[in-house]
Amino acid sequence: MLDSDYGTRIVSDLDPDLAAAFSRASLGPIANPYAARHIPAQIHAAGLELDSDVGSSAFVFSSEMLLRTQVLSRDADDAVESGGLTREVADAAVRAVHDAAERGLAFVAITVFGFVAHKPEA
């Protein structure tokens, strides 16, 4: 099973407190932003056994993707709508990451986790 955990989101070129607020405030529209961290308990509840070898990888947004898509702008809108950030702060955050992306220096990533489960041996 593979799933992401938006609580592990990294956004470069922002003050760490602002990056955390930006990420936290933009989680509202995501159906289950912390899905991956619940998979071990869900595997156990389903009567399966979880292999001890859990894998992870980062989904890294390329600078091109950050500039060509509206992902950061949508996140900013969600952050403003939720009351987590003011419009000015949200827009400044988007500009800072876009400026870094234009120089090829932005780093935005979300961790994806991989789990293997199996039926218990009888």
C-alpha positions as a printed Julia matrix, in Angstrom:
122×3 Matrix{Float64}:
   0.0     0.0     0.0
   1.21    3.47   -0.85
  -0.05    6.74    0.53
   1.18   10.23    1.24
   1.25   12.25    4.41
   0.79   15.98    3.87
   1.86   16.58    7.45
   5.39   15.92    6.23
   5.23   18.64    3.59
   8.36   20.72    3.13
   8.3    24.18    1.56
  11.6    25.97    1.05
  12.25   29.69    0.95
   9.84   30.48    3.77
  10.45   31.12    7.41
   9.86   27.74    9.12
   6.93   29.09   11.15
   5.32   30.55    8.03
   5.95   27.34    6.06
   4.25   25.34    8.83
   1.3    27.76    8.98
   0.98   27.78    5.18
   0.99   23.98    5.03
  -1.35   23.54    8.0
  -3.84   26.1     6.7
  -3.99   24.53    3.25
  -4.85   21.0     4.44
  -8.61   21.61    4.66
  -9.63   20.49    1.17
  -7.53   17.3     1.37
  -9.82   14.4     2.29
  -7.29   12.69    4.58
  -4.05   14.67    4.71
  -2.47   12.34    7.3
  -3.53    9.09    5.63
  -0.2     7.31    5.61
   0.41    7.54    9.34
  -2.82    5.62    9.99
  -2.09    2.7     7.68
  -0.29    0.52   10.27
  -3.29    0.69   12.63
  -5.69    0.07    9.74
  -3.69   -2.97    8.65
  -3.84   -4.34   12.18
  -7.59   -3.61   12.46
  -8.15   -5.54    9.22
  -6.56   -8.62   10.79
  -3.42   -8.41    8.7
   0.22   -8.31    9.7
   2.46   -5.42    8.75
   5.93   -6.22    7.48
   8.58   -4.4     9.47
  10.21   -3.0     6.34
   8.37    0.26    5.64
   9.58    2.3     2.7
   9.38    5.98    2.02
  10.15    8.37   -0.75
   9.5    12.01   -1.4
   7.26   13.37   -4.1
   9.25   16.45   -5.08
   7.55   19.25   -7.01
   9.92   20.43   -9.71
  10.48   24.15  -10.16
   8.72   23.87  -13.52
   5.69   22.25  -11.9
   5.55   24.94   -9.23
   5.59   27.66  -11.88
   3.21   26.03  -14.38
   0.51   24.85  -11.98
  -1.68   26.68   -9.54
  -0.86   24.35   -6.65
   0.68   27.06   -4.45
  -1.98   29.63   -5.36
  -4.74   27.16   -4.46
  -2.98   26.42   -1.18
  -2.75   30.16   -0.5
  -6.46   30.6    -1.23
  -7.3    27.7     1.1
  -5.08   29.18    3.81
  -6.82   32.55    3.54
 -10.29   30.99    3.41
  -9.59   28.92    6.53
  -8.43   32.04    8.37
  -4.96   30.57    8.84
  -3.21   33.36    6.95
  -4.01   36.83    5.7
  -4.15   37.36    1.94
  -0.99   39.49    2.08
   1.02   36.85    3.95
  -0.25   34.01    1.76
   0.52   35.9    -1.45
   3.99   36.81   -0.18
   4.65   33.14    0.56
   3.64   32.13   -2.97
   5.84   34.88   -4.45
   8.83   33.74   -2.37
   8.55   30.14   -3.54
   7.89   31.18   -7.15
  10.94   33.46   -7.05
  13.05   30.53   -5.85
  11.5    28.27   -8.51
  12.39   30.77  -11.24
  16.02   30.44  -10.11
  15.68   26.63   -9.97
  16.16   26.65   -6.2
  12.72   25.88   -4.77
  12.15   22.67   -2.87
   8.61   21.52   -2.13
   8.02   17.88   -1.22
   5.58   15.48    0.41
   6.57   12.09    1.81
   5.0     8.96    0.34
   5.12    5.79    2.45
   4.96    2.19    1.29
   3.67   -0.67    3.42
   3.45   -4.41    2.85
   0.77   -6.39    4.67
  -0.08  -10.07    4.59
  -2.46  -12.54    6.13
  -1.18  -14.03    9.36
   0.14  -17.56    9.04
  -2.31  -20.13   10.36
